[in-house]
Amino acid sequence: MLRVVICKNPDEVGYQASRQVIESMQRTLAKSDRYVLGLPTGETPLPLYGYLIAAFYAGEIDFSAVHTFNLDEYVGLPPNHAQSYRYFMMRNLFDFVNIPVHQTHMPNGLTRDVNQECARYERLIESLGIDLWVLGIGRNEHIAFNEPGSSRESKTRKVKLTLDTIEANARFFESHDQVPTEALSVGISTVLDNSKEIVLMATGLSKAQAIAIALLGPVSGWIPASYLREHEHCTFYLDKLAASNCEQVIGEGVCPEYLEVVYAE
Ligand code: F6R
């Protein structure tokens, strides 16, 4: 059963998702000496990261035993490049909490041996396991950089970004031709088969069609996010705009049986 939480705005999406992450961290760390969190970059998770930093400063959570795995990294960008995902994570989360830097894992986009680097990353994820993986979604329904046509069994590998994704990412670069066209990305299997819980966040009208298709369309590699319906503990946090193409269906009595829809207060 996939849970959908409809929130009034992007800030509420970040807040509600942060409550699930914080409770999962607290619950796990009460009985284990490690918590493993999967993370996305992008615009959508920024409010979530703000709430996690606030919870850290409030003494609610402690990151000293937390390990993180990011979904992806651009090929060819050094970690100190302002658009690398390592730099993004430092600037938006890691610099503000007490996480030891060696516990923050990302694929190395500068590797000379792509196959070996991807195998190393996949093995590390499999050996630690992921307590909770947070995801965003692309306008083309990608999760991580698993673009349409990705296989359910895909693992960490080098991927070519679609024109739509390159165009969406261009907003962060000075010019279009600086946008990397390849990335190292975890696969759909990497996320689905190693995570105890999954949280997907989507905000804004540009995600409305992707969300409607992921929730109501067929489960298929052409709709990578649709595979999340096969996971036992997956929650979508959507703002009103991201839910707007399907809310008339899922918010009414005709909601499919595999969805549980709730409204955040
Ligand atoms: C980022 C990632 C992508 C983004 C997605 C949404 O690490 O893997 O799948 O989550 O492209 O990006 P935003 O949040 O910028 O709309």
Residues whose N, C-alpha, C, O or C-beta is under 5 A from the ligand:
A	BS01	F6R	P40 T41 G42 E43 T44 P45 L71 D72 L135 G136 I137 G138 H142 I143 A144 F145
